[in-house]
Structure formats: C-alpha cells, structure tokens
C-alpha cells in the first residue's frame, strides 16, 4: 500500500489530505512479495557441495595416479 496526495497546488506548511494508492508499488514492497514464500536451502548446502566435489576430485586423481603407475 502507498499513499499519495492530490496534484492540486499547495503552500509550504499546509496540510494536504492523503489518498491510498493500491496501484503503486515500491521496491520495498516488490522485495517483500518476492521473498514471502521462498524456501532457502539448508545452511550447510555449500559445505556439502564443496566437500563432495573435493572428494570426487580426490578419488579421480587417485584412480588416475594408480592407472598411470600400472604397466599396459
């Protein structure tokens, strides 16, 4: 929800009636709407992915080293 005032001219210090504008949207409201129903991954998802990738690289490197050491 946002508020606005009429476009009629007014003087400094004069009270201006506000009207509710439902068609208006600000970045704050767009962000609230965007993140309202978001489900974020577990906190350790990055650690798990990195550990898994490193373990995979390690086992691949080990298998490669073993195959290079064996005669054809």
C-alpha positions in Angstrom: 0.0 0.0 0.0 1.2 3.5 -0.7 0.0 7.0 0.0 -0.1 10.0 -2.3 -1.5 13.5 -2.3 -3.6 15.2 -4.9 -1.8 17.1 -7.6 -3.5 20.3 -6.6 -1.2 23.2 -5.8 -0.5 23.7 -2.1 1.7 26.0 0.0 4.5 25.0 2.3 3.3 24.1 5.8 -0.3 23.5 4.5 -2.0 20.2 5.5 -2.5 18.0 2.5 -5.0 15.1 2.5 -3.5 11.8 1.5 -5.2 9.1 -0.5 -4.4 5.4 -0.5 -3.0 4.2 -3.8 -3.2 0.4 -4.4 -1.8 0.5 -7.9 1.5 1.9 -6.7 4.4 -0.4 -5.8 7.8 0.4 -4.5 11.0 -1.7 -4.4 10.4 -2.5 -0.8 7.0 -4.0 -1.5 8.3 -5.9 -4.5 11.1 -7.4 -2.4 8.7 -8.3 0.4 6.5 -10.0 -2.2 9.4 -11.8 -3.9 10.7 -13.3 -0.6 7.4 -14.0 1.1 7.2 -17.7 0.1 10.8 -18.6 -0.6 12.4 -21.7 0.8 16.1 -21.4 1.2 18.4 -24.4 1.1 20.0 -25.8 4.3 22.7 -23.6 5.8 25.4 -26.2 5.1 24.5 -26.9 1.4 27.6 -25.1 0.2 29.9 -27.0 2.5 28.3 -30.3 1.5 28.7 -29.5 -2.2 32.3 -28.4 -1.9 33.2 -31.4 0.2 31.5 -33.7 -2.3 33.3 -32.1 -5.2 36.7 -32.3 -3.5 36.1 -35.9 -2.5 35.2 -36.7 -6.2 38.3 -34.9 -7.4 40.5 -36.7 -4.9 39.2 -40.1 -5.9 39.5 -39.3 -9.6 43.1 -38.1 -9.1 43.9 -41.2 -7.0 42.4 -43.5 -9.7 44.4 -41.7 -12.4 47.6 -41.9 -10.5 47.1 -45.6 -9.9 46.3 -46.2 -13.6 49.4 -44.3 -14.7 51.6 -46.4 -12.3 50.4 -49.7 -13.8 52.0 -51.1 -16.9 49.8 -51.6 -20.0 
